Amino acid sequence: MRGRRHEGCIVEEFGSPPRWTEVPDPVATGRHEAVVDVVAVGLHPRVRSQAAGSHYTSTDELPLIPGIDGVGRDAEGRLRYFVLRDTVHGSMAQRAVIDVRHSVLLPPGADPAQVAAVMNPAMSSWIALRQRVGLRAGQSVLVLGATGNAGAMAVRVARRLGAGRVIAVGRGAQRMAAADPDAIVALDDAPDRVAEQLGRAASDVDVVLDYLWGRPTADALRAIGPARHDDDQKLTWVQIGSVAGTESPIPSAALRATRLDIVGSGQGSVPATRIVAELGELLDEVAAGHFTSDVLTMPLSQVGQAWLTGTHGTQRVVLVA
């Protein structure tokens, strides 16, 4: 007997846009599993890397339904924000299987599209500052790569979590200014001017949230180390993204001359239970409007077109049912 089917997004070849087609109906088999009707799914950079097979958690398993989180309606009609563990049965389909322990109910009045757009990028800095750093009120934070969605969100998250001073570093001063940082260093300025400004801005910074890695990280460490005011002050460098490269030639002097801790924040370095434990409070912040995004909504069935749609700055594509 042929199983029930519904429609979803399928990646059949890494690096190629997915297509919308008929797929097997999801089935809840575990004690904590449930099937939800998908309402909104964010097309995050993390989803693109999943579909390209280039994320550090990726496997070679194909075909796959991409999507790592979303908003779904459960059997009782309630809206839930959910995150999925690594699976080839993602959230970009009409229905998805979720672990209800990895979901939280949306507060009344919350906009599903905003939730789907904001939770993933906001989570990167929220988890880093709460779980990997333990940011203390009044500490200063530098966001390296503050031009994109997650980096711009990190400026606001750091401020909301009590940072006394927030510095935005990236390309495009005008775009970074929209997040209202205390200081801006534009990486598209002359190299010697960038180094001088970085050293001055980060002379007493406590935490760096790094979304770039690659050569910009090595250059930043080379500029910041000699400019530190207090040898006793610890500098915690949190590696979150690798937009500028998966490898960085860290200068040895930065490790010897600076009280420097380099840590990562992401799946694996933060246990899933701790990530899930943060979802409720972060969702409340999003629902209250403290973190928002410029959302471009498109129908789920137009996923192929959405994949090729260019966005600007902090705009994020959200696929909706």
Secondary structure, 3 states (H helix, E strand, C coil): CCCCEEEEEEECCCCCCCEEEEEECCCCCCCCEEEEEEEEEECCHHHHHHHHCCCCCCCCCCCEECCCEEEEECCCCCEEEEECCCCCECCCECEEEEEHHHEEECCCCCCHHHHHHHHHHHHHHHHHHHHHHCCCCCCEEEEECCCCHHHHHHHHHHHHCCCCEEEEEECCHHHHHCCCCCEEEECCCCHHHHHHHHHHHCCCCCEEEECCCHHHHHHHHHHHHHHCCCCCCCEEEEECCCCCCCCCCCCHHHHHHCCEEEEECCECCECHHHHHHHHHHHHHHHHCCCCCCEEEEEEHHHHHHHHHCCCCCCEEEEEEC
